[in-house]
Amino acid sequence: MSSENHTRELFGLVVRQNAHPDMRRLRREAGDPSLHGNKFWKSSCLTMDYLKRHPLERGARVLDLGCGWGLGGIFCAKQFAARVTGLDADPSVFPFLDYHAQLNEVSVDTWRCRYERVTTADLSRFDAVIGTDICFWDKLEPALYNLTRRALKAGVSRVVLADPGRSPFRRLAERAEEKLGAEYREWEVRRPMKASGCLMIAGDTGARG
């Protein structure tokens, strides 16, 4: 990390920190995101580390749920030439996503939508679904469980959700493990920054080891 330009490099991505002048400018122009999409969340490192070890197919169609700044999806676009759509209920996150996509020389589509409104037909357009730090309220657990169930029904090959280990996410992962055959596991990253938490992996059994 550079104290001069408030920039960090993570898994091949350039990431601006909140103190960077560009981030301050975006907050003035777009306003602060209201649904916790106001910074880089460390659990993104869990998603990126997992996908680095278990890559997606090149050109995969990826839906990044509750995308915030969109770093998980941007990683997929950069590493796997994935066609990525970032979904969020709060459109004020999209300028931050667009900024980081341009900074990392990729493009990401955006979609304003709530989880419960994503249909099976919508999900059939994707090969993989990812999400980081998105199950932080109790009411989100059933919505994300049902979305995961719909995704598998729609033929999505892999759903990967990451979280630092909040109780709503653990309930979600346990339920998906019992009902949907998902895998629920602890995950830790030491470099390029320390992060620890949990992953829920549903679908592709060949990508769980």
Secondary structure as the mmCIF struct_conf table of DSSP 4:
data_model
#
loop_
_struct_conf.conf_type_id
_struct_conf.id
_struct_conf.beg_label_comp_id
_struct_conf.beg_label_asym_id
_struct_conf.beg_label_seq_id
_struct_conf.end_label_comp_id
_struct_conf.end_label_asym_id
_struct_conf.end_label_seq_id
STRN STRN1 SER A 2 SER A 2
TURN_TY1_P TURN_TY1_P1 SER A 3 HIS A 6
STRN STRN2 THR A 7 LEU A 10
TURN_TY1_P TURN_TY1_P2 PHE A 11 GLY A 12
STRN STRN3 LEU A 13 ARG A 16
TURN_TY1_P TURN_TY1_P3 ASN A 18 ALA A 19
BEND BEND1 HIS A 20 HIS A 20
HELX_RH_AL_P HELX_RH_AL_P1 PRO A 21 ALA A 30
BEND BEND2 SER A 34 HIS A 36
BEND BEND3 ASN A 38 LYS A 39
TURN_TY1_P TURN_TY1_P4 LYS A 42 LYS A 42
HELX_RH_AL_P HELX_RH_AL_P2 SER A 43 ARG A 53
BEND BEND4 HIS A 54 HIS A 54
HELX_LH_PP_P HELX_LH_PP_P1 PRO A 55 GLU A 57
TURN_TY1_P TURN_TY1_P5 ARG A 58 GLY A 59
STRN STRN4 ARG A 61 LEU A 65
TURN_TY1_P TURN_TY1_P6 GLY A 66 GLY A 66
TURN_TY1_P TURN_TY1_P7 GLY A 68 TRP A 69
HELX_RH_AL_P HELX_RH_AL_P3 LEU A 71 PHE A 80
STRN STRN5 ARG A 83 ASP A 88
BEND BEND5 ALA A 89 ALA A 89
HELX_RH_3T_P HELX_RH_3T_P1 PRO A 91 VAL A 93
HELX_RH_AL_P HELX_RH_AL_P4 PHE A 94 LEU A 103
TURN_TY1_P TURN_TY1_P8 ASN A 104 GLU A 105
STRN STRN6 ASP A 109 ARG A 112
HELX_RH_3T_P HELX_RH_3T_P2 TYR A 115 ARG A 117
HELX_RH_AL_P HELX_RH_AL_P5 THR A 120 LEU A 123
TURN_TY1_P TURN_TY1_P9 SER A 124 ARG A 125
BEND BEND6 ASP A 127 ASP A 127
STRN STRN7 ALA A 128 THR A 132
BEND BEND7 ASP A 133 ASP A 133
BEND BEND8 TRP A 137 TRP A 137
TURN_TY1_P TURN_TY1_P10 ASP A 138 LYS A 139
HELX_RH_AL_P HELX_RH_AL_P6 LEU A 140 LYS A 153
TURN_TY1_P TURN_TY1_P11 ALA A 154 GLY A 155
BEND BEND9 SER A 157 SER A 157
STRN STRN8 ARG A 158 ASP A 163
BEND BEND10 PRO A 164 PRO A 164
HELX_RH_AL_P HELX_RH_AL_P7 SER A 167 LEU A 180
STRN STRN9 GLU A 183 VAL A 189
BEND BEND11 ARG A 191 MET A 193
STRN STRN10 ALA A 195 GLY A 203
HELX_RH_3T_P HELX_RH_3T_P3 THR A 205 ALA A 207
#
